[in-house]
Amino acid sequence: MNKLINTIMFLSIILFITIIIKYYFSSHTINTKNYNRLNIDQILNKKTLNLPILTNDTDNVIEFNNSLDNQVDEKKRSFWDLIKNK
């Protein structure tokens, strides 16, 4: 009984995989995929033609803060000095 169930399960899995492969590689599916890819390209091309061009308004937005040079301390900084017990 156990062998029969195993055989039926094995055959059903093989049949399932075969049907999936046959459907995936069918000419109808391949043609549909190609048509969808071409259609997406056409829609994107149409939409990109009507995009407005924005002007650049980001000139001199970021100013570098140079105050760090004025506040430089001559302290000795070392990681090991922080760990030491005083």
LUMTORZA-775977 format. One record per residue (C-alpha): x, y negated, z; residue in one letter. Coordinates in Angstrom, 2 decimals. Layout:
% LUMTORZA-775977
+---------+---------+---------+------+
|       u |       v |       w | resn |
+---------+---------+---------+------+
|       X |       Y |       Z |    A |
...
+---------+---------+---------+------+
This chain:
% LUMTORZA-775977
+---------+---------+---------+------+
|       u |       v |       w | resn |
+---------+---------+---------+------+
|    0.00 |    0.00 |    0.00 |    M |
|    2.80 |   -2.36 |    0.88 |    N |
|    4.56 |   -1.72 |   -2.45 |    K |
|    1.40 |   -2.51 |   -4.35 |    L |
|    0.96 |   -5.86 |   -2.57 |    I |
|    4.62 |   -6.74 |   -3.15 |    N |
|    4.32 |   -5.89 |   -6.84 |    T |
|    1.16 |   -7.94 |   -7.25 |    I |
|    2.76 |  -10.91 |   -5.49 |    M |
|    5.89 |  -10.65 |   -7.62 |    F |
|    3.88 |  -10.47 |  -10.85 |    L |
|    1.70 |  -13.41 |   -9.83 |    S |
|    4.77 |  -15.54 |   -9.10 |    I |
|    6.32 |  -14.61 |  -12.44 |    I |
|    3.04 |  -15.37 |  -14.22 |    L |
|    2.74 |  -18.72 |  -12.46 |    F |
|    6.29 |  -19.76 |  -13.39 |    I |
|    5.75 |  -18.65 |  -16.99 |    T |
|    2.56 |  -20.68 |  -17.33 |    I |
|    4.22 |  -23.76 |  -15.85 |    I |
|    7.20 |  -23.51 |  -18.21 |    I |
|    4.97 |  -22.90 |  -21.22 |    K |
|    2.85 |  -25.95 |  -20.39 |    Y |
|    5.82 |  -28.18 |  -19.66 |    Y |
|    7.58 |  -27.38 |  -22.92 |    F |
|    4.48 |  -27.46 |  -25.10 |    S |
|    4.50 |  -29.88 |  -28.02 |    S |
|    1.37 |  -31.63 |  -26.73 |    H |
|    3.03 |  -32.51 |  -23.43 |    T |
|    6.24 |  -33.63 |  -25.12 |    I |
|    4.31 |  -35.85 |  -27.54 |    N |
|    2.28 |  -37.35 |  -24.70 |    T |
|    5.43 |  -38.17 |  -22.72 |    K |
|    7.05 |  -39.79 |  -25.73 |    N |
|    3.95 |  -41.85 |  -26.47 |    Y |
|    3.77 |  -43.07 |  -22.88 |    N |
|    7.43 |  -44.06 |  -22.91 |    R |
|    6.99 |  -46.03 |  -26.12 |    L |
|    3.84 |  -47.65 |  -24.83 |    N |
|    5.57 |  -48.77 |  -21.63 |    I |
|    8.37 |  -50.34 |  -23.65 |    D |
|    5.88 |  -52.26 |  -25.77 |    Q |
|    3.99 |  -53.56 |  -22.74 |    I |
|    7.22 |  -54.65 |  -21.05 |    L |
|    8.40 |  -56.39 |  -24.20 |    N |
|    5.10 |  -58.26 |  -24.48 |    K |
|    5.22 |  -59.39 |  -20.85 |    K |
|    8.84 |  -60.49 |  -20.96 |    T |
|    8.23 |  -62.76 |  -23.93 |    L |
|    5.82 |  -64.90 |  -21.92 |    N |
|    7.97 |  -65.32 |  -18.81 |    L |
|    8.70 |  -68.93 |  -17.88 |    P |
|   12.29 |  -70.01 |  -17.45 |    I |
|   12.87 |  -71.58 |  -14.06 |    L |
|   15.32 |  -74.41 |  -13.58 |    T |
|   18.22 |  -74.03 |  -11.23 |    N |
|   17.59 |  -76.05 |   -8.07 |    D |
|   20.23 |  -74.50 |   -5.87 |    T |
|   23.05 |  -77.00 |   -6.46 |    D |
|   24.80 |  -78.11 |   -3.29 |    N |
|   22.41 |  -76.25 |   -1.01 |    V |
|   25.06 |  -74.59 |    1.12 |    I |
|   27.52 |  -76.86 |    2.92 |    E |
|   30.56 |  -75.31 |    4.47 |    F |
|   30.92 |  -76.16 |    8.14 |    N |
|   34.52 |  -77.06 |    8.66 |    N |
|   34.21 |  -77.88 |   12.37 |    S |
|   35.86 |  -74.59 |   13.31 |    L |
|   39.26 |  -75.99 |   12.34 |    D |
|   38.80 |  -78.81 |   14.83 |    N |
|   37.93 |  -76.52 |   17.74 |    Q |
|   40.63 |  -73.88 |   17.41 |    V |
|   41.87 |  -72.82 |   20.83 |    D |
|   45.33 |  -71.48 |   21.24 |    E |
|   44.18 |  -68.76 |   23.62 |    K |
|   45.72 |  -65.37 |   23.38 |    K |
|   43.03 |  -62.93 |   22.32 |    R |
|   43.63 |  -59.28 |   22.70 |    S |
|   41.28 |  -56.41 |   23.18 |    F |
|   43.55 |  -54.69 |   25.67 |    W |
|   43.69 |  -57.81 |   27.84 |    D |
|   39.93 |  -57.65 |   28.23 |    L |
|   40.08 |  -54.12 |   29.59 |    I |
|   42.77 |  -54.77 |   32.19 |    K |
|   41.77 |  -55.17 |   35.79 |    N |
|   42.84 |  -58.40 |   37.36 |    K |
+---------+---------+---------+------+
